[in-house]
Amino acid sequence: MRALLVVNPAATTTSARTRDVLIHALASEMKLEAITTEYRGHARDLARHAADSDDIDLVVALGGDGTVNEVVNGLLHAGPDPERLPRLAVVPGGSTNVFARALGLPNDAVEATGALLDALRENSERTVGMGRAEGTPGTDDEAAPARWFTFCAGLGFDAGVVGRVEQQRERGKKSTHALYLRQVMRQFLQEPNRRQGTITLERPGADPVTDLVLSIICNTSPWTYLGNRPVYAAPKASFDTGLDVVGLSRMSTVAVARYATQLLTSSPDRGPHGRHAVALHDLDQFTLHSKAPLPLQMDGDHLGLRRSVTFTGVRRALRVIV
């Protein structure tokens, strides 16, 4: 087996020594080429080359959810073709590692490498669905390229939080859960549309859902983690179904306190619920329109402002080693 290992040297929970140990462990079981990323988008470019080649069987992403997202976008650049494309494997190295943990992998890089090697020996794999988003023709976002996401996306409030966190990280702040919580509070205090949302959700064969302030799109569950605590925004979301959407039409202080408590105490059986909450399950395609440009995020990566985005749930998009 020939494999490409894409290594993010800035992965927050692995050291250079740990990465060397992992590389040697993987190389002992396969013909391995390890390449360290050097710029934003490099992992995508490497995976795209692997997808277009005829001799790479496996692409391993060593890094966080951002690295995994780039690798997936590279592998799927010409569309899903699970039987032809190289398989994907993940060694978690980020601060949260939602995609890897949602697959049931250990959150520790060394343990995950051991699990990966066991899975390869047993030829254990799973074909998972992915989400895809693109600007709707006829809007200001027509030129925005389509992009894949592995576990979540968001238009509005949560994407604004992601953007704030990225700004803080660019200033040298470490990515921690405390940093995220601080930015949630700042986003809430400065949110201009928290009492009257600007987002409308349209889907075939159903009435539109209007005046949303927050819209979270989930491709799996949990939505995220606070330390080792899973947070379930859309408990029914799965890699085996379409996309789930959770929306809020009001974000007053009382409403936010209620829904934040529901999120923090959520379970695999129940997520946020109430008069101002909207939950939609297993959607193949829908479009979010906004009266004003809003921030968009995918897999925790801030992608700028959008007025209109169409989301598609693509089932059985990629084979993953588990």
Disulfide bonds with the S-S distance in Angstrom:
none
